[in-house]
Amino acid sequence: MISKSLGPVNEFSPQLWNDIETAIARAKRETRGPLVAAFDADNTLWDSDAGETFFDWQIHNSGLDLPADPWAHYKELKKPDPRVGYVWLAQINKGIALSQVREWAKTCLQQKTPWPVYASQKKLVTRLKEEGFEVFIVTASIKWAVEPFGSLVGVDYDHVIGIETEVVDGIVTDKPVLPMTWREGKAEGLLARTGGVAPAFASGNTLGDSFLLAAATHFRLAVSTQPDSERGSGLWHEEEKLRTEALTKNWPLHRFR
């Protein structure tokens, strides 16, 4: 769900930065071909949910023909298969010019500024790009919603991979683009975009990101954002599941809170 604005965060420790720099150097030595890095978006790069923030903005500002209770409808669609709900957030734009949807997303970001970007992750994206990595955001949110938010960490529209529907002659349709970037679809979507080149580095915050992290060859950073006061919430549980897997597989961990 949309951020609760939980306040100050813990930035990366000197030891974690040392480990990251060591991994970057090793990846550069050992990788023959392009260097790729991939990040989940919401609650990994920033302390909020860009996709659902944009959906909320559309409810109140776009004039789209939506159900009487859009949030309840969205949550109901997600129950049998979250992908049904996620792609519906793209399908509601059927018949609208993609340029208009993107303009709405830009306006949404402008109205939500300052957006709570994690400073350490932004610095990491910058470092990776300085070292020649091609950096992607891979999200289960709508690609068009996340695109302008990605620019806050230096990732352009073309390097945001997310849920979307086909666009014909500039107009959004309701036909899903496959694979959908949820769970295993995140790794599949990235590899489809890179021509099969696996990421050297990947970062995410929930169990659904574990497939993306597992695809990485040199460094996998599992982050968590929810404090123990949020114990029992859905996001806390999903982050704890990834944390448990990361501990089992000896992946580096970082708690922002």
C-alpha positions in Angstrom: 0.0 0.0 0.0 0.9 3.7 -0.2 3.7 4.8 2.2 2.8 5.6 5.8 5.7 8.1 5.9 7.5 6.2 8.6 10.2 8.8 9.2 14.1 8.6 9.3 15.9 5.7 7.8 19.2 3.9 8.3 21.6 4.4 5.4 24.1 1.9 4.3 26.9 1.2 6.7 30.6 1.6 5.8 31.0 -2.2 5.9 28.1 -2.6 3.4 29.7 0.0 1.1 33.0 -1.9 1.3 31.3 -5.1 0.4 29.5 -3.5 -2.5 32.7 -1.9 -3.9 34.4 -5.3 -3.6 31.5 -7.0 -5.5 31.6 -4.3 -8.2 35.3 -4.8 -8.8 34.9 -8.6 -8.9 32.0 -8.3 -11.4 34.0 -6.1 -13.6 36.9 -8.6 -13.6 34.9 -11.6 -14.2 32.1 -10.5 -16.5 32.6 -11.0 -20.2 30.0 -8.8 -21.9 27.6 -6.1 -20.6 27.3 -5.3 -16.9 23.7 -5.2 -15.7 22.1 -4.3 -12.4 18.5 -4.5 -11.5 16.4 -3.0 -8.7 12.8 -3.5 -7.5 11.1 -0.1 -7.2 8.7 0.3 -4.4 10.1 0.1 -0.9 13.5 -0.8 -2.4 14.5 2.5 -4.1 12.0 4.7 -2.2 9.8 4.6 0.8 6.4 4.4 -0.9 4.4 2.6 -3.6 4.6 4.6 -6.9 2.1 2.4 -8.7 -0.6 2.6 -6.1 0.1 6.3 -5.5 -0.5 6.9 -9.3 -3.7 4.8 -9.1 -5.0 6.9 -6.2 -4.1 10.1 -8.2 -6.0 8.7 -11.2 -9.1 8.0 -9.1 -9.3 11.6 -8.1 -8.0 13.4 -11.2 -8.2 11.5 -14.5 -11.9 11.2 -15.1 -11.5 7.5 -16.0 -14.7 5.4 -15.9 -13.9 3.4 -12.7 -16.0 1.2 -10.3 -17.8 2.9 -7.5 -15.1 1.8 -5.0 -11.9 1.5 -7.1 -9.7 0.4 -4.2 -12.1 -2.4 -3.2 -12.4 -3.6 -6.8 -8.6 -3.6 -7.2 -8.1 -5.6 -3.9 -10.7 -8.1 -4.9 -9.1 -8.7 -8.3 -5.8 -9.4 -6.5 -7.1 -12.2 -4.3 -7.0 -15.1 -6.7 -3.9 -13.9 -8.6 -2.2 -10.5 -7.9 -1.3 -10.2 -11.5 -5.0 -9.8 -12.4 -5.1 -6.7 -10.2 -1.8 -5.4 -11.3 -2.6 -5.5 -15.0 -6.0 -4.0 -14.4 -4.2 -0.8 -13.3 -2.9 -0.7 -16.8 -6.2 -1.8 -18.5 -8.2 1.1 -16.9 -6.3 3.3 -19.4 -7.7 1.5 -22.4 -8.5 4.0 -25.2 -6.2 6.7 -23.7 -3.1 8.0 -25.5 0.0 6.7 -23.8 1.4 10.2 -24.0 -1.6 11.3 -21.8 -1.0 8.5 -19.3 2.7 9.5 -19.0 1.8 13.1 -18.6 -0.6 12.2 -15.8 2.2 10.2 -14.1 4.6 13.2 -14.3 1.9 15.4 -12.8 1.3 12.9 -10.0 5.0 12.9 -9.2 5.1 16.7 -9.2 2.3 16.8 -6.7 3.9 14.2 -4.5 7.3 16.0 -4.3 9.4 15.5 -2.3 9.3 11.8 -3.0 11.0 9.6 -0.3 14.0 8.2 -2.2 16.5 6.2 -0.2 19.7 8.2 -0.4 21.9 5.1 -0.2 20.1 3.4 -3.1 20.3 6.5 -5.3 24.1 6.7 -4.5 24.4 3.0 -5.4 22.7 3.5 -8.8 25.0 6.4 -9.5 28.1 4.3 -8.5 27.0 1.3 -10.7 26.5 3.6 -13.7 29.9 5.2 -13.1 31.4 1.7 -13.3 29.7 1.0 -16.6 26.6 -0.9 -15.4 23.4 -0.7 -17.3 20.8 -0.2 -14.5 17.2 -1.3 -14.7 14.2 -0.9 -12.5 12.0 -4.1 -12.6 8.6 -3.6 -10.9 5.3 -5.3 -10.5 3.7 -1.8 -10.7 2.6 -0.2 -13.9 5.6 0.7 -16.0 4.1 4.1 -17.1 3.4 5.0 -13.4 7.0 4.2 -12.3 8.8 5.9 -15.2 9.0 9.4 -13.9 9.8 8.3 -10.4 12.7 6.3 -11.8 14.2 9.5 -13.1 14.7 10.6 -9.4 17.4 7.9 -9.1 18.9 8.4 -12.6 17.0 5.6 -14.4 15.4 6.7 -17.7 12.0 5.5 -19.0 13.6 2.9 -21.3 15.2 1.2 -18.4 12.0 0.8 -16.4 10.5 -2.7 -16.9 7.0 -3.2 -15.4 3.4 -4.3 -15.9 1.9 -2.9 -19.1 -0.6 -3.5 -21.9 0.0 -3.3 -25.6 0.0 0.1 -27.2 -1.3 0.4 -30.8 -0.8 3.6 -32.7 -0.1 5.4 -29.5 -3.3 4.2 -27.8 -3.3 2.0 -24.7 -5.2 -1.4 -25.2 -6.3 -3.9 -22.6 -4.1 -6.8 -23.9 -1.3 -7.7 -21.3 2.3 -7.6 -22.4 4.0 -10.9 -21.3 5.8 -11.8 -19.2 4.2 -9.9 -16.3 6.9 -8.7 -14.0 5.7 -10.3 -10.8 7.6 -13.0 -8.9 9.4 -15.2 -11.5 8.2 -12.8 -14.2 10.6 -10.1 -12.9 13.7 -12.2 -13.8 12.0 -13.3 -17.1 11.2 -9.7 -18.0 14.7 -8.5 -17.3 16.3 -11.3 -19.3 14.0 -10.7 -22.2 15.0 -7.0 -22.2 18.8 -7.7 -21.9 18.8 -10.5 -24.5 19.5 -13.1 -21.8 22.3 -11.2 -20.0 21.9 -11.9 -16.2 22.4 -9.1 -13.8 25.6 -9.0 -11.8 23.8 -7.1 -9.1 20.2 -7.1 -7.9 18.2 -5.6 -5.0 14.7 -6.1 -3.7 12.6 -6.0 -0.5 10.0 -8.8 -0.6 9.9 -12.5 -1.3 8.5 -11.7 -4.7 11.9 -10.2 -5.6 13.7 -13.4 -4.7 13.6 -14.6 -8.3 15.3 -11.4 -9.5 17.9 -11.6 -6.8 18.5 -15.3 -7.5 19.3 -14.4 -11.1 22.2 -12.1 -10.1 25.7 -13.5 -10.5 27.8 -11.4 -8.1 25.8 -9.5 -5.5 22.2 -9.8 -4.1 21.1 -7.1 -1.6 17.9 -7.8 0.3 16.5 -4.7 2.0 13.6 -4.2 4.5 11.7 -1.0 5.2 9.1 -1.9 7.8 9.9 -1.4 11.6 8.9 -4.0 14.1 6.0 -1.8 15.0 4.5 -2.8 11.7 4.8 -6.5 12.6 1.7 -8.3 11.3 1.2 -6.1 8.2 1.3 -7.7 4.8 4.4 -5.8 3.7 6.2 -6.7 7.0 5.5 -10.4 6.4 6.7 -10.3 2.8 9.9 -8.5 3.7 10.5 -11.0 6.6 10.1 -13.9 4.1 12.8 -12.5 1.9 15.0 -11.8 5.0 14.6 -15.4 6.0 15.6 -16.6 2.5 18.5 -14.2 2.4 19.8 -15.5 5.7 19.6 -19.1 4.4 21.4 -18.2 1.2 23.9 -15.8 2.8 22.8 -12.8 0.8 23.7 -9.4 2.3 20.9 -7.7 4.2 20.1 -4.1 5.1 17.3 -2.8 7.3 16.3 0.8 6.5 14.4 0.7 9.8 
